[in-house]
Amino acid sequence: MLGKMRNRFTFVGEILPMKDKDKKEILTATKIKSNNKDWDGESFTCLIDTGENGRHRIKLFGGDMKGKGGKYAPFKFKVNDNEVEIKHEERFNEELLKKVPKYLKRTLELDGEKKEYIYQLDYINAITASLKDFQGKRVKVTGDITFSYNNEKNILYKDFNVQSIVEVDDTVKTEAKATIQLFYTKDCIDQTLYEDGKLNIPYLNDLGNRVKINCFVETKNTNKSIGVDDILFPMEAIIDMNKIDFTNEKQVKMANFIVKNFILSSDGVYSCAFDAKIVNAQEQKSYTKDELEQLLTDEEKEYAELFDISLDEVLARKQGDNVYGERVNETRLVKPNATLPVKTLVENVTEDMLTLYKTITPQTVFEEEKLETPAKNEEKVESDEFEDLFG
């Protein structure tokens, strides 16, 4: 592993089944073909609607080995360097499950009942059997992120591999978050953004207060033609500073801290970790006051003033469905993660490793889900200052 951490995600929302070409719901798993006749595998994909952050495709993929006589092989793991095994017929024994490290277990908690699984097929079957029970309920889904890349289209795909699904109260905020370790060189950002030890605010304003970071993310290599265990794929990340009040000293310092992580004066590959927001949705368009006044008639502006209604609201009612802009698929950096909050030179990654992905044959992957316009989120939640400003 090149990095210091696993890339993780947390989605909170409602699980929705996928639909086939005839718009029929897909409620069952698919058998995976394997060259190993002793391996029994399945995959299952569904959606999670995270409100204003859009719908995301989440994935269950895995299988188990069969031993002699067609029986499933024991589940093996280590405790204090000692190998422990649990026979297939003992896989639901609660006392034995307590010995299994948390990262090796899969969790499903619904209607107050929590179950843990160590065999992948058991977990996939439990999820598919519970899909009807998920309807109308809010859940928190966590797991690992892996990546794939299509060289022909120059598109990075994120695979959200589920480890835990837990029912939560409706007061829990819908969200689509990730913690990702980024790798980058001094070419990752327009260096003009940071001059004399501080953010170049006039130039940032000219860019629409949005900064693009051309970085890389790590994933396990599954292509046997490339003799490395891990590979780096290019990813564009966004720092959105449209909510920043540039007259507020603290907010400007927060923006400075984030941007200077990507300002480099020397060659080499650097890395830092970020909490991020994953957006895959149509977002409501935002307008400046001047733009609003140009889009409204004098009578509409007079109406807004007389009846104490904001210009935004008048325009939203006027535009109707057109209030939403183009579909957005972005990874927005919110704040540095405590695991690796400050840029660090990565000794075991060289710049030539950043081009290995170009030698990979394009893989067949799912396109990102096209989403319907999300409902307006009226939830009142506790504030996280970094998220409020950069999310």
N, C-alpha and C positions, 0 to 999 in steps of 0.2 A: 504494500500500500504506500503510495507516494505521499499522501496527506496525513494529517494528524487526527482526522475525525471522519465519521461517516456522514454523508449528506442525508438529512432527515426532513420529513415534511409533517405538518399537522393541518388537517382539514376539519372544519366543523360545519356541518350542514345536513342536508337530507340525502340519503342514498336513493338513486333512481336506477331501474334496470335499463340496459341497452335495448335497442330495438333493431330488428332485421329490416331488410329492404321493403317488406310488406307492412312495416310499422307494428309488427307483433313483438311483444316483450320477450327478451331472451333471459330465461330464468335458470338455465342449466349450464354446467361447465363443459368444456370441450376436451376430449382426449388428445394428448400430445404424442405424436409419433416419435419413436426413439430407435436408434440403432441397437440399443441395449435391451434385449427382450426381458431382462429381469427388472427393468425400471418401469414403474407405472406412474404416469404423470397426467396432470390436468391443468387447464388454465381457465380463468373466469375474469371477465371485465365488466365493470358497471360504472355509473357516474355518481358524483357527489355534487350537489348544488350548494355552493357556498355564498349565495346571495350576490352582493355587488362585485365579488371577485370572480364570479362565473362558475361554470360547471367544469369539472375536471374528471378525466378518465382514471380510475384506480384499478389496480391489477392484482390478481391472485394467481400465482404461477408456481408450480412445484410438483414434486412426486416423491415416491418412496421406493426403496429397493426391496426386491423379493429374494429370499434365500432358498434353501433346499425345500423341495416339496411345494413350492409356490407360496410359502408363508412369508410375510413381511419380516425383514431383518430387524434385529433389536436396534433401538435408538441409543447411540453411544455418545458420551460426552466426558469431559474431564473435570474433576474436582480436586484441587490441590495436587495437580500432576498425576492423579490416579484416575484411570479410566473406569467409568461407571456405565452400565447398560440397563435399559428398561425393555423388557420383552413387549412385543406388540400387544399381546393380550393384557398387559399390565399398564397400558398407556394412559388410562384414566384414573389410576391409583393416585389419590391426592397426596399421600405421604411421599410417594416417589417423585411426583411432580415438583414438590417443594425443593428437591435437590437440584433441579435443572436450572441453570442460569437464565435470568430473565430474557436475555437477548436471543435465546434459542426457543422461546415459547411464543405461541400466537394466542391472542386473547379475544374473546367475544363476550361482551356484557350487554344483556338486553333484558328489559323488564325486571331489573334487580338481580338477575341471575348471571353470575360470572363463571365462564368456563375457559380452561386453558388447554392448548393442544401442542403436541410435539411432532405429530405426523402431519405433513402438508395436506394430504388428501382428506383427512378428517376435518381440517380447518376449512378447506374449500367447500366441502359438502355441507358443513354447518352454516356457512354464509349463504350458499344458494338456497338452502332449506328455510332460511330466515328472512328472505327478501320481502315477502308479503308483510312480515311483522315490522319491518323497518318503515313502512309507509306512514308518512305523517309525523315521524319522530326525528328528533335532532340527535346526531351522533358525532363523536370525535374519532377521527381516523388518523392513525399515525403509522409511520413506516420509513423505509429507506427509499432514496431516489437513485435510480441508475439512469444512464443516458445512452442514447444511440444517435447516429448521425448519418444523414443522407448527403453524400458528396455531390450528386447530380443537382439536387435542389438547394444545397447549402442550408439545410435546416437541421437544427438540434431538436431531438425529441426527448421529453422527460417521461420516465416510467416511474409511477408511484406504486411501490410494492408494499402491500398492506401487512402490518404486523399486529395491529390492535384496532378493534372497533368497539367503542364504548358508548352507550346511550347517555346523553346529558340533558339537563334541564333546558327548556326553551329560552331561559334568560341568558344562557351562555352565548356569547357573540359568535356569529358565523364568521369564518375566517379561512384563509388559504395561505399558510405560512411555511417557510422552509429555513433551514440552517445549512448553508453551503460554503464550502471552502473554495476560494477562487485562486487561480494561478495567473500571473500576468507579467509582462515586461514593461519597459518605459514607454513603449508604443501604445499602451492600452488606452490612453486618454490624451486629449488635447492639452498639452502642457501649458498653453497660454492661460488656462483657467486659474492657475495658481502662480502668482508672481509676488516676489518680495515677502515670502512667508505668509501670504494670505490669499483668500479667494478674490479673483478678479470679478467683482460683482457686475460692472457695466457689460463686460464680455459675456458673463453668464446670462444676463438679461437679454442680450442679443440672441442667445441660443434658445430662448424660450424657457429659461430656468430648468432645463433638462440636460443632464450629462450622460453621455453614452460611454460605457466601459467595455472595451474589447478584451475579454478575459478567457480563461479556459477552466473546464471542470473535469474532474477525474471520474472514471468509471472502470469497472473490471473488464478486461479485454476478453472477448469471446471469439475473436478471429484468430484461428490457429496459424494463419500465414504470417502473422506478426509475432515475433518471439518475445513478447513482454507480458507481464501479468496485468498491468494497468495501462490505460491509455487516456490521453487528454483530448477533449473535444472543445472547439471554440464556442463561446456563448456571449451574447450581448446582454449586459446588465444595465439598468437605468437607475440614476439618482434623480428623482423628481423633486425639485425644490420650489414648486409653484405655491406651496402653502407657507413658505418662509416669509417672515416679516424682516426685511433687511435693515430695518431701523432697530431691531431687537438684538442687543449684544449677545445674549445667550444663544439665541437661535442661529446667529451667524457663526458663533464658535462651534456649534454642533455641526453645521455644514462644513466648516473648515476641517474639523477632525475627520469627517468621512472622506472628503476629497483628497486630503494630503496623504492618505494611505496609498493612493495610486500615483503620486508624484515621485518619480525616481530619477536619480542623477547618475546611476551606473547601470551597466549591463547585468544580465542574469535574470533568473526567474524568481519572482517574489510571490508571497502568498499571505492572505488574511482570510478570516471567516466572517460571514455576515448573516444576520437574520434578514430574511427577505419576504416580500409579499409576492405570491404567484397570481397573476391576473390573466384570465382568459375569458373576456367578456366584452360586450358593447358598453362603453362608458358614456355617461351623460356629458355633453359638450359643456365646456366652461367658456365664459366670455368676460372680457374686460368691460368696465362701465361705458367706455366710448363705443365698443362694439354693440353693446346692448342698445344704446341710444340710436345707433344707426339702423338697427333691425326693427325698431318699434316706431310707430307713427306718433305724431304729436298728441293725438287723442288718447292713444294707449299709455303714453307717458303721463298724461294728465290724470287718466283713470288711476294709475298706480299711485300717484301722489295724493289724490283726493281720498282714496279708500285704503291707504296705508298698506299697499301690496308691493312686494319687491319687484323690480324690473325682471329679475330671473324668473319669478313665478309667472308673470304676465307672458313672457316669451315662451316658457314651457307649455302653457295652456294654448298658446297660439300655434306652436309647432306640432303639438301632439306627439305622434310616434317618432317624428323626426328630431326630437330632442336628444336622441342617442346618436353618438358618432359611430365611426368605423370600429370594427372589432379589434380589440387590443389583446395581444398575447405577450406579456412582459414579465421579466423578473426584476422587481424593484427593490433596491437595497434600502433597508430601514435603519439598521444600526449594527456596529461591529459586535460580533459574538465573543463572549468572554474566553472561549477556547483559544482563539488566536485573534485578539482585537487590533493588533498593530502589525503592519507589514514586516515580513521576515524573509530573508534570503533562503531559498530552498536548495540545499547543497546537492540533493540526489536527483534534481530535475535540471536538464540542460535545454537550451533553446531549440536544439534539433529535435527534441522529443515533442515539441509543439506542432510539428508538421507530419507526424506519423499517421494521423487520421486520414490524410489525403490518399494514402495507399490502400484504404479499405474499400472493398466492393460495396456499392450501395445495398442496404438491407431493405427488405419489405417491412414497413412499419405502418402503424395506424396514423391517419391524419388526425390533427387535433380536432376535438368536437366543436362543431359550429353551434353557437349558443343563441338561445332566445334572449330578448331584452329582459334583464333581471327586474324583479319588483323593487320598488323603492324601499330602502332599509330605514325603518323608523326606530331601531333599537337604541336604547340609552345604556351606555356601558362606561366602565371606568376608563380613564384616559392613560395612554402611554405616550409621553411627549415625543419621542423619536418617531413612533408609528404615526402619530397624528400629523407630523410634519413631512415625513418622507415616504409614508406608505401610499 
